[in-house]
Amino acid sequence: MTATKHLKIQIEMDLEEHLDNGLTEQQAVGIIARDWEMSHEEVRNIINAIKSELNDIDRTNDLGDII
C-alpha cells in the first residue's frame, strides 16, 4: 500500500494525539491500525517513514549540532 501525503499527515496527527494522551507508541499504533483499517505493519511503516523524514537534513534544513 502506498500512503498518500494526506494519509501520512493524518496518521502523524493521530499518533501525536495518542502519545499526548499518555498512550505508548505500540498502543497508539494498534488504535490507528483499527481506526484506519490497516495492519500494524502498514501503520508502523508509515510512522517509520515520518520519523525518517524528521531526521533528514535535506528535508528539514535543520543542521542542528553540525554547525
N, C-alpha and C positions, 0 to 999 in steps of 0.2 A: 504494500500500500504506500503510495506517495502522499505525504502530508502537504497540504496546501499551506501557504503562508498564514491564511486566516485560522486554520485549524491549529497550527503551531502557536499562534498568539493566544488563542482561547485556552489551549492546554496549559500554556505557561501561566496565564492568569489564574486558572483553576488551581494549579499546583501552588502558586504563591498564597492564594486564599486558604487552602487547606493547611499549609505549613504555618501560616499566621494564626490559625485556629488551634494550633497545638498538635496536629497530627504528624506522624512520622512520614518520611517520603514514601515508604512502602505502603502505608495505609492510604496516602493520597493517590498513589498510582492505582490501587485497587478501586477506589471510588471513581476516579477519572475513567478507568477502563470500563467500568459498569455504566457510567453516565453516557459515554460516547460509543458504547457497544463495540469496543476494541479489545484486543488481547492485552495482557500485561506487557508482553514483549513489544507490541506496537507502541504503547504509551511510553515504555522505557526508552525505546529507540528515539522517539521524538524528544523526550526530555534530555537524553544524552546529546542530541544534535543541538538543542538550545544551549546546554552548558558549554558545548564545544564552541559555539558562536560567541558566547560571552567571553571566552578566553582567547579569541582570535584577534590579535592586534590589528590585522589588516581591516577587519570589520568594525572594531570598536574605536580605533585610533587612540587607544589608551596605552601609552608606553609605560605607565606605572613606574616600577623601580628601575627600568632600563636607563632612564635619563640620569 
